[in-house]
Structures are given as structure tokens and as C-alpha cells.
């Protein structure tokens, strides 16, 4: 999971100044809406990107290191200089290590690949064969 926390800390630490009438009105509105889930809480930071669990670490991450923007890992694991002629000026890769002993290389420029046929709707097993009267 990757979170984007730019300009989030300032909003959380910022004190809001309200008049007494505004404070009474807010408390009254909150008392009427306690059953609703607060989805606009500025102290909650939503994830920006989430990796597939099949390719992620199984245990806690112990280290995160950004790669030099002028070098990148190739598909076979070797470090190469970024080819500026291909249109990419910088690489956006990071390396993570985990308690489970695995090391993962993440590329922020790659689009996620969705496997074809990954989702199959559940088939009803109630009727094995269509009744002859309906044919």
C-alpha cells in the first residue's frame, strides 16, 4: 500500500477556529448524525496504490529504498542506465525488504496488468440439465 501524504500533515495539525454559535450548531448536527459513517475525516489518509497480494510481501516491511532516478532494474534484475532516447528521462522504482526474507522491486511507471479471466461469476449448480419441457 502506498499513501500520498503531501499537504496532509498540515491539514491534520491545523486548528480550526469556530465561534460559539458555530460550535453549538456543529455539536447539534453531529448528535443527529451519529449513525452515519464519517467519510470526510481529514485525519484519514486513503491509499494511493495497492499491490496484488499474490506478489506482495507476506510479513512486515523492514526497509524501503528509492532507486537513483538515472538507473533502473531490468526485467532480469540487472541495473542499467535509463535510456533517454526511449522517452523515459527518469526511473521511478523502489526496493522493499521484508521480515519474510523477500526483496521486491516496485516500478511506479508500469501500469497494472489484469489477468484475463481472473474473475469468474459463480455458476448455479442447482440445475444440471435443462428440463425437457422447456426445450
C-alpha positions in Angstrom: 0.0 0.0 0.0 1.3 3.4 -0.9 0.0 6.6 0.7 0.3 10.1 -0.7 0.8 12.4 2.3 1.6 15.6 0.5 -0.2 18.5 2.3 -2.0 16.1 4.7 0.0 16.8 7.8 -0.7 20.5 7.7 -4.4 19.9 7.5 -4.4 17.5 10.4 -2.3 19.7 12.7 -4.2 22.9 11.7 -6.6 24.2 14.4 -10.0 25.3 13.3 -11.4 28.5 14.9 -15.1 28.5 15.4 -17.5 30.9 17.2 -19.6 29.6 20.0 -22.7 29.5 17.7 -20.8 27.5 15.1 -19.6 25.1 17.7 -23.1 24.6 19.1 -24.5 24.1 15.6 -21.8 21.5 14.8 -22.3 19.6 18.0 -26.1 19.5 17.4 -25.6 18.3 13.8 -23.2 15.6 15.0 -25.6 14.4 17.6 -28.3 13.9 14.9 -25.9 12.1 12.6 -24.0 9.8 14.9 -25.4 6.8 13.0 -23.6 7.9 9.8 -20.0 6.9 9.0 -17.7 9.9 8.7 -16.1 9.6 5.2 -14.8 13.2 5.1 -12.4 13.0 8.1 -9.2 14.8 7.1 -7.2 12.8 9.5 -7.8 9.6 7.5 -5.3 9.2 4.6 -6.6 7.0 1.8 -4.2 4.6 0.0 -3.0 5.8 -3.4 -1.9 2.4 -4.8 -2.4 -1.1 -3.6 -0.4 -4.1 -4.8 -1.7 -7.6 -5.6 -1.4 -9.8 -2.5 0.0 -12.6 -4.7 3.1 -10.6 -5.5 3.5 -8.7 -2.2 5.4 -9.3 1.0 3.9 -11.9 3.4 5.3 -10.2 6.5 6.1 -6.7 7.7 8.3 -4.5 5.5 11.6 -3.5 7.2 13.2 -1.3 4.6 12.3 1.0 1.7 14.9 2.4 -0.7 14.3 4.6 -3.7 16.5 3.8 -6.8 18.7 6.5 -8.3 16.4 8.2 -10.9 19.0 7.7 -13.7 19.3 3.9 -13.1 16.7 1.2 -13.2 16.3 -2.6 -12.7 15.7 -4.5 -15.9 13.3 -7.5 -16.1 16.2 -9.9 -15.4 17.3 -8.0 -12.3 20.4 -6.2 -13.6 20.9 -2.4 -13.0 21.0 -0.4 -16.2 21.2 3.3 -17.0 17.9 4.8 -18.1 17.7 5.1 -21.9 16.7 8.8 -22.6 16.0 8.0 -26.2 13.1 5.8 -25.3 11.3 8.8 -23.9 11.8 8.0 -20.2 14.1 10.5 -18.5 13.8 9.1 -15.0 13.0 5.8 -13.4 10.6 5.6 -10.5 11.5 2.4 -8.8 11.7 1.5 -5.2 13.0 -1.6 -3.4 11.4 -3.1 -0.3 12.7 -5.8 2.0 10.6 -7.8 4.4 10.8 -9.9 7.6 9.9 -13.0 5.4 13.2 -12.6 3.6 11.9 -11.4 0.3 13.0 -8.3 -1.7 10.6 -6.7 -4.1 11.2 -4.1 -6.8 8.3 -1.8 -7.5 8.0 0.3 -10.6 5.7 3.3 -10.3 5.6 3.9 -14.1 4.2 0.5 -15.0 0.5 0.1 -15.5 -1.1 -2.8 -13.6 -1.7 -5.9 -15.6 -5.1 -7.6 -15.1 -5.1 -11.3 -15.9 -7.8 -12.2 -18.4 -10.4 -14.5 -16.9 -9.3 -13.6 -13.4 -12.9 -13.1 -12.3 -15.5 -15.8 -13.0 -19.1 -15.4 -11.9 -20.3 -18.2 -9.6 -22.3 -20.8 -11.5 -25.5 -22.1 -10.1 -25.3 -25.9 -9.5 -28.9 -26.3 -8.8 -30.0 -27.5 -12.3 -27.5 -29.8 -14.0 -29.7 -30.2 -17.1 -32.5 -28.1 -18.6 -35.9 -29.8 -18.2 -37.2 -31.4 -21.5 -40.5 -29.5 -21.2 -38.6 -26.2 -21.6 -36.6 -27.1 -24.7 
